[in-house]
Amino acid sequence: MTNHRHNPATAATVKKNAEMYDLLDFGDKREAEFARRGLIAEVKSLEIKTATGKLIWSQAASNFLDESETAPDTANPSLWENAKNNHVTGLFEVTDGIYQVRGFDMANITLIAGETGWIVFDAAMAVESAQAAMALVEKHLGKRPIKAVLISHPHIDHFGGVKAFMSDEEAADRSLPIEEQIASGKIPVIVPQGFTFHAMSENLYAGSAMGRRAHYQYGATLEKSPTGALAIGIGMGQEVNGTISFITPTWEIRETGERVVIDGVEIEFQMTPGTEAPAEMNAYFPQKKALWLAENCTATLHNLYTLRGAQVRDGNAWAKYIVEAAVLYGDKTEVAFQSHNWPHWGKDAVRDYMMDTAAVYKYINDETLALLNLGYTSDEIAHTLALPRALAKNWYTRPYYGTVAHDAKAVYQKYMGWYDANPVHLNQLPPEVSAKKWAEYLALGGTDAAMKKARQDYDAGEYQWVAEFTNRLVFADPKNKEARNLCADALEQLGYQAESGPWRNCYLAGALELREGNQEGGPDAQTDFGGDMIRNLTPEMAFDFIGIRLDRAKLADNEFTVRFELSDRNETYIAYLRYGVMLYAKEQRDADVVIQCPTQALLLLAVGADEKFRNVAKITGDEAQFRLLLASLHRFAGVKPGEYNIIEP
C-alpha cells in the first residue's frame, strides 16, 4: 500500500481524544483479557495470498498496534483499545471441544469437535482465509473430517470461504430429512430459513454500489497505520480480491427450539430473523453450556444501518431476540461466543453482556421514536440522542462499528423515511447545482474572505463545519485546490477523533480522494461474486435482477408477456412487461414470446449478452417484442457500475 500524506493531530484533536480517558475506565482490562483467553497458538506475522501471489489479508500490517500501550494523538484511545483486542490473532479454545480461529478474516471461524470430526460454524469471507485458518488448526489439533457446515446468516463474510471445507459433490442430498443427511456420510449445510434469497439479493441487486461504498467503510484504500486504518469494531477490516464461494444449503432451520445431533454434538437453534440480518439464527450447545450468538451480540455497538448500504434493521426486534435468548439459555450458559470478536465467560458476565446489548438497541429505537413524535428531524435526533452513562461506559457496547448517531437515523428512516417534514427539503437541488449557488452567493462578499474565515475556524477546531463549507466549494468547482485541501485537512482531523472504525475510515478515505483523486482504480474492486453464486440463483432472484436492469423508458409504452420455460427445473414463469416494469409469476399460460432455456441463462439475458443467450435458448413467438426486451437490457452498456465519485461531483 502506498504511503499517503498525512497531517499531525492538531491541539483540538489531542484535547478531544483525551476526553475519552474521563469517560471510560481504561483500567478495566476485562475485554482485553477475554480477547486473549484460551489462546493456543498466536500468529504475529500473518499474511494471506491467493494462488497467484496477490495479498488479500495482512494482520502483520497492523503490528504497529503492539508497539505502544497508549494511543497516538491521531487515534481515538477507545478505538485504539478495540483495535489492539481485534489484532490478537490465532487459534483459541472457547471451552472444551469448541475452538475459534480469529484474526484471519473479518469474521471468526468456529470449530466444534464431534466424536470423529469437525462441525464448522461460519466459513469466513474468502476460501484462502479459511484454508489458512484450517492449516493452523490442523497443525495444533490434528486433521479431522468435516461433518457439517453451519452458517449463521447470509452476509458474505460468513459463507464466502465455504469451499475451503467441502465441495459441491460432498454436500448432502437436499431432498433428505436432516437426520438422513447427517447419517449419509455427506456434509449437510445448515442455515436459517431464507438464507439463500438474502445472500443473493444483498450481494447482487445493489452489489456494485455497495462495493464502491464499502471501500470507504472498510478503509480498503487506506494504509494500516496510526494515521490510517485501525479496525472496524467487528474486526480489523475486510479482505479484498479473495476467492468467494457458495454452496446451496441442504437444510433450513425454521423454528426456535429445533434440534439436531451431529457427530454426537447436540445443537438447539433460536431463530432471530430481522435482527443483524434478515435471516439469522443463534445456537445453544447444552453439552458445552455454550451459547452461539451469531452476530446479534458482538463486542461493539452494531449497525441498524450499515454505511456501505443495506436494508434498515429493526432495533426493536433485535433487542427482543437477544432478550429471548437470555430467557431461554442465559441461566444455563457458561460462555457466549459469536462470529466476530471474542467470547464472554461466566453466567453473570454473559447475562449482563446480552441484556446490556439488548438495552442499547431498545434505547436507541424507543428514544428515537419519542423524539420524532416531538417533531425532531433525523439530523436533530442524531445530535440529540445520547445513551445514559450506565450504558455508554460499557466497553462491549461502544460505537466501534455502528454509532448511536447513525443508528438513530436508521430508526427514523425505518418509520419516517427520508423526508423531515420541511417543505424546503422536498425537492432539493442536486449537490452540483446547490454548490454552484453557494459559490455564487459567497462571491458577493468574496470567496477569499470566506476561505480565510474557514481557515480560522479550522484552527479553532470546528472541523465539521469547515468540511461542510469547503466541500460545497468542491462541488461548485472540483479544481478548487485550496478548498479540496482544507476540506481534506478537516476530514482528517475528524478521522483522528473518531471512535468508530468505519467513521474514521470514511473521513480518511474522503481526505485521500480529495488530495489524490478517485481511488476506485486502486485495489481491485470485488465486482464478481463468483460463478458459484451465479449458478445458485433462483429464477425469482434472476427475474428481480432483470427487472432492476431494465431501461424502463424504452419499454414504457409497450405491453407484452414472456413465457420462460426453465428446462433444468421443469418450471414455467410468466413475465408481464408493462409500464417499463417486469412482474412475474410461476404459472402456466400463453404469452407473446416463449423462451426455453436453463435457469443460469437468465443471467446472460440480464447482462445483455444477446448472442450467448440465443446460443443456449430457444425463442418463439413475437420476435419484435423479444428484440425490444433485449434492447432494453443494454442500459448499462459501456458503463462500469460502482465507479462513481463520492466526495466530489
N, C-alpha and C positions, 0 to 999 in steps of 0.2 A: 504494500500500500504506500502510495506517495505521501511524503510528509507535506502538510499544507501549512500556510502561515497562520499563526495564532497570536493574539494579544495576551498579555498577562491579565490576571484578575485585577479589577480596579478596587479602590478603597471601599466603594459602596458594596461590591460583591463580597469582599472579605468580611465586611460587617454583617451582611445578610446571612452568609453561610455560618458565621459564628453564633448567630441566634439559635441555631439548631441545638447547640450544647445546653442551652437553657430549657429547651422544650423536651428533649429526650434524655433518658438515663443511659449514658454511654458506658456506665459501669455495669449495666445489666448485659452479661455476655451469654445468656441462655441460648439465643438464636445461633450465635457463633458456635457454641458447644454442640447444639443439635446438628449444625451443618457438618461437623466433623465426627459426630458419634457413629460408631460402628465401622469406621474406615478400615478396610482390609488392605487395600493397596492404593496409594496415592500416585497420580501421574502428574508430573511437573512440566513436561515439555511436549504436550500433546499437539500434534498437527495431523489432520486427516486430509488425504488427497484422493482424487479419482484415479482410475487406472491409467489415464493419460498424464498424470502428474499435476493436475490442477488443484490448488489448495482450496478446500471448501470449508475448513473449520480449523481455528487455531486458538487453543487456550493459552499456548505459550505467549501469544501476542499480548496477553493481559498479565504477564508475570510481574509487571511494574507494580501491581497491587500489593505484592508481597514485600516490597521494598520499604514500605512506610506504614506504621500503625495509624498515624493520623492523616487526615485528608489534606491534600494540597489546597491552596487558595482557589483553584479553578474547579473544585468539585464540592457539591453539597455533602457535608460529612455523613449524613444519614444514607444517601445513595452510595457513598464510598464503602460504608459498612456492609450494605447489602451486596455490593459488587464483590467484596472480599469473601463473603459467605458463598456466593454463587460460584466463585472461582475455585473452590475446593473440589478437586476432580479425582475421580477414581471409582473403585468398587467398594460398596458399603453393605454391611449386614443390617437390615432393618429390625429383624427379630429372627428367631430360629427358623431357618428354612425360607426366608424372604430376603432377597438381595436387590440392590439397585446399582446401576452404573449412572453416575451423574457427571455432568461437565463435558460429555462427548457430543452434545447436541443441546438445542434449546430445551428439549424435554428429556425426562428420565426414561431409561429402560428398566423395567421391573421384572424380576425372575422369581417365581415361586417353585421351590423344589417339591416335586411329587415323589412317589415311591420309586420311579425309574427314570424320570426325565424332568424337563423344564416346562412350566406354564409361563408364557410371556404376556405381560400386561403393558401394552403400548409399545410401539415399534420404532420410535424416533422419526425424524423427517426424511433422512437420506439412507439409502442402502449402505453407503460407505461408512457412515457414522455407526450404524447398527453392527456392521461387520467388525469394526474396530472395537466396539464395546464387548462383543462376544469373544473376541480374541483375548481380551483381558480376563473375562470370566473363566474361559477355559484354561488359561494359564494358572489361575489360582484355585479354581473349584473343580476343574476337570471337565471333560466333554460329556454331555448328556443329550439324548434326543429331545426334540421339541414335541410336546404332547398336545398343546393347544396355544392359540394366539387370541388374546382378548384385547379389544380396542375400546377405550372408554368413551370416545366421542369423535366426531368426524372432522377435526382440524388436522391439516396435513402434517403437522409436526408430531402427530401421534400414530399415523398409519403409513407414512411415506417409505419407511425402511422395512416394511413387512417382508420383502423378498430376500432379506438377509437371513430370515428364519425358515422360509419354506418357498416352494414353487407352486405354480398353479396345479401341477399334477399331484402334488402332495395334499391338496385340500380335500377335506371330507366331502362326501356326497350330500349336496344341499337338500336333496329330497328326503333324506332320512331324519327321523327324530334325533334329538341331540344325544340321547343315550346310545343309540346305534352308531352315530358318528364317532363318539368317543371310543366305542368298543371296536370300531373298524380298523384301527391302526393308522388311519389317515389323520390329518390335523384339522380339527374344527377351528373356524374363525368366528368368534362370538362377539357381537356388537349390540348396542341398544337399538330399539326399533326406530326406523327412519334414517339410519346411519348413511346408507349409500346415497339416497337422494340429497341429503345435506352436504355430504362430502363432494358430490359432483357440482351441485348448484353454486356453492360458495366459491369453488376454485375455478369454475368455468365461466359462469354467466358474467361476472364482473371481474374476472381474474386479471386482465391486463391492467385495468385501473388500480386494483388492489396491489398488484405487483409494483407498480410505479410508486404508489404512496408508501408501501412497505419499506422502500429504500430510506425514506425519512424516518419512519417509526423505529426501524431496527438498526439505523446507522450503518447501512451496508456500504456507503461510500466514505465512511469516516475511518481514520486510523484509530487503533486502540492506544490510548494514551491519557495522561492526566488532563489534556486539553481536548481530547476526542471522545470516542465512545467508551463507556464504562460497563454498564449492564442494563438490563431491561426489566428488572424485578423478578421475572419468572425464569431468568437465565442470563447468559452473557450476551446473547444476540441470536441472529438467525444465520445458518449456513447458506451459502449460495452455490449454485451450479452442481449440487449433488444429484444423485440418481433417485428420482421419486418413483415409487412403485405402488401398485394397488392389486389386491386380490378380493374378488367379490366375497362378502361374508357368507358363511354357511349356516349361521343360526342367529336369529334376533331375539334378545331378551325383551319381553313385552310387559311384564308386570313386576311390581315390587313384591319381594318375597319369593320369587322364582329361584330355585336352587339347582345346582349341578354338582356332580362329583367327578373330578378329573384326576386320574392317576393317584387316587386316594386323598385328594385335597377337596374339602367341602367349600363351596362358594355360594353365598346368598346375595342376590342383587337388589339394589334400590334404584328405581327409575327416577331420573331428575331432568325431564325434558324442559326446555325453555330457560335453562339457567345459563351457564357459561357457553353452552352450545344448544342448538335446538333439539339435538338427540344426545343424551348423556346418561351415564349410569355410575353409581357408586357400587362398591362390593365389600361384603364382610366375610372374613375368614375365621369362622368360630374356633377352629382348632388352634389358631395362632393368636386369637383375641386381637386381631388386627383389622383396621378399617381403611379401605382404599377410598379416597375422596375425589378421585378423578382430577378435575380442575375446578371443583366447586369451592375448595379451600386451598389456598396457597399462602406462602409466607409474604404476602403483599396484598394490598387492595387491588382487585382486578378491574376489568373493564365492563361497564354496562354498554359502552360503545367503544370500539377499538379504532384507533386513529388511522389504520390502514383502510378502514371502511368495512362495515358488516351490518347485519340487521341488529337493531337495538335489542338489548337483552332485558329481561323482566326482573328488576331488582326485588320485587315482592315475592315472586316465585322462587328466586334464588335463595332468599332468606328462608322461605317456607321449607324447602327441601333440606337445607342444612339443619334446621331445627328438627325435621322429621328424622334425619339420620341420627341426630343426638338422642332423640327419644328411643329410636329402635335399637341403637347399638352403643350409645355413649357409656352406659353403666357396665358394659362387658367388654370395653375396648382398652387395651394397654398401650397401643401405638396406632396413630393415624398417619398415613402416608399418602402421597399423591404423585401426579405426573410431572410436577415441577417442584423445585426447591427440595427441602429436606423434611423428614418426619418430625412428629412431636410425640413424646413419650409420657406415660403416666395418666391415669384416669382423670385427675383434676385438670392437668395441663391440656389434655385432649378436649375435655368438655369446654374449658374456657376458650380454647382456640376456635372451636366450632361456633359457640354461642356469640363470641365477640365478632367473629366474621359475619355471622348472620345479622347481628345488630347493626353493623356498619352499612350493609346493603339496605336493610329495612329503614335505617335512619335517613339515608340519602333519598330513598324512594318517598317516604312519608313527608319529610320536611320540604322536599321539592313540591309535592302536591299541595301542601299547606300554603307555601309561598305563592305558587302560581294562582291559587284561589284568592289571594290578596292582590293580585294584579302584577306581581313581579314578572319580568321577562326572563328569558333564558340566560342572557348575559348578566342580568342583575342577580339572579339566583346563584349563578356560578361564583360571583364575587361576594355574595352574602352568606351562603351556606358554609358552615364550619362544624366539624364534628366536636362534640363535647370532649373535654380534655381526657376523660376516663377512656374514651375510645381512641383518641388521637395519639395517646402515648404508647400504644401497643406497637412493638416492632413489626409484628406479623400482619398488621393492617395499615402500615404506612403506604403512601402513594408512590411506590416504586414502578408500578406498571400502569394501572388506572390512576386517576386522580379524583378527588371529591368534585372539583370543578367540572371536568368533562363528563363524569358520571351523572352529575345533577342535570347537565344539559341533555343527557341521554333520556333521563326520565321525562324531562319537559318535552323532548321530541316524541317520545312514545305516546304521550297523552295529548299534546297540543300541536305537534308538527312544527314547521319552520317559522310560521307567522307569529309575531309577537303582539298583534292587535294594533300596532301603529300603522296607520294608512300610508305614511311615507315609505314604509318598507314593503308595501305590497308589490311594487314593480320597480325595484331599484335598478339604476343604471349598471351595466356591466363594469367591472373594475377598470378596464382600459378607458372607458368613457368618463366615468366619475373622476378618475385620476387626472385626466386632462383638464377637467373643470376645476379641480383643486389647484392645479398648476396655474391655470388662467387667473383665478381669483388671487392667488398668492402673489402673482406677478404685479398686481395693482399696488402692493406695498413693498414688493421686492423679494424675490426668492432668496437672494443672497442674505438679506436680513433675516429671513425665516430660517435659513440653514445656520446662520450664526447663533440664533437662539436655540436651535436644536442641539448644536454642539455644547452650549451651556447647560442644557437640560441633561445631556449625556454625562457631562462632568458632575452633575448633581445626582446621578444615579437613576434618572427617570427613563429607564431603558425601554419599557413597554411603549410609552408614548413616542419616543424617538423612533422606534421600529415602525409604529403605525404611520407616523407622519412621513418618514423618508420612504417607506415602501409605496405610499401613494405617489411620490415623485418618481419612483422607479417605474411604476405602471404608466405614468404620463410620458416618461422618456427613459427607456431602458439603457440608453447610452449615458445617462447622467451618472458619471463615475463617482462623483462626490457623494451623491445620495446613496448609491449602492454600497459604498464603503462604510458610511456611517450607519446605515441600516444593518449591515453585516456585523459591525462592531457591537451594536446594541443587542442583536440576537445572540451574539457570542456570550456576552455577559449574562443574559437571561439563561443561556445554557449552563454556564458555570454555576448559577444559583439553583438550578432545578434539582429537586429531589427525585423526581420521576425520570427514569432512564429514557423512556420514549420522548418525553418533553425535551430533555436535554438533546437527544438525537435530532429532533425536529428543528430546534433552534440552531444547532451547529450545522446541520445539513443545509438549512436555508442560508446561513452565513457563507458556507462553502460555495454554493451555487451563485450567490451574488458576486463573490470575488472571482470565481473561476468558470462560471457558466454552467449550463445544464450538465449534470453528471450521469445522466441516464446511460450514456455510452461507456461508462466506466466498467464496473463489474457486469458480467454478462447477465442480462435480465432472465428471470425464470419464466419464460413465456410458454414453454412446452411442458405440460404436466405429465407427459409420457404416454406411450401407446397403451399402457395398462389401464389408465383411467379412461381413455377414449373407448377402448374395447368394452368397458363395463358400463357405458352409458345406457340407461333405459331409453326406450322410444320417447317417453314423455319428456325426459331431460333434453333429448336431441331436438324435439319439436319446440320446446321452450327456447333453446339456443337459436334455432332457425328464426323464430318469431322476433327475438331480440335484434337479429342482424338484418331484418327486412328493411328495404327502402320504402317506407310507408307512403311517401309522396308518389312513387311510381305506381303503386297499387291502389291508391285511394279511390279511384273512380271505377274500379273493376271488382266484380264479384264472381267467384267460381269455387269449385270444390276439387280436392285432390284425394284420391284413394291410395293409401300406402299399404301394400301387401308385403309384409315382412317375412321373407322366405325362411329365415333361420328360426323364427318364433312361431310361425303359422298363426300370426295375428294380423288383424286389419284395423287401420285407423283412417278416419275421415278428417281431413283438414279443410276448414272453411276459411277462405280468404275473402275478407270483406272490410271495407273502410281502412285498408292498409294494415290489418292485423291478421294473425293466424289463430283461429280457435280450432281445437281438435278434440276428438272423442274416439274411444275404442268401440267401433260399431261396424255393421255390415250394411252398405247401401251403395247405389250407383253414384258416380261422380264424373265431372267433366274430364278429368285427367286420371289415369290409372298408372301407378308406379309400382313395379315389383322389384324388390331389392332386399339385401340383408340389412340388418339394423345399423351396422357400422357405416354403411354407405351414406346414411343420413348426414354424417359429419362432413362428407365430401360435398354434399349439397349445401350445407350450411356455410362452408368457407368459399363457395363459388368455384370449386374445382369441376367445371362443367364436363370436360372431356372424360376425366376419370370416372365421374358419376355415370355418364352414359355408357361407359365400358362395363359397368357392373350392374346396371339397372335396365329393365325393360319398360319402356314408356309407350302407352297407347292413349288414344283419345284426342282431345283438342291440343294440337301441337303449339298453336299460337299462345294459349294460356300457359303452357309449360315454359315456353321461351320467355314470357313475361315474368314468371316466377324466377327463372334463372337470372334474368337481368336485374331483378330487384335485390339479388343476393351479392351483387358486386359493389355494394355501398362503400365498403372499406378498401376497395382496390387501390393499391399504391400508398396506403396509409398503414403505419405500424402503430396499433393501439398501445397506449401507455407511455409514449414518448412526448409527453406534453410538459410545458413549463409549470412550475408551482409558485415560485417566489417572484416571478416577473411575467409580463404578458407573453 
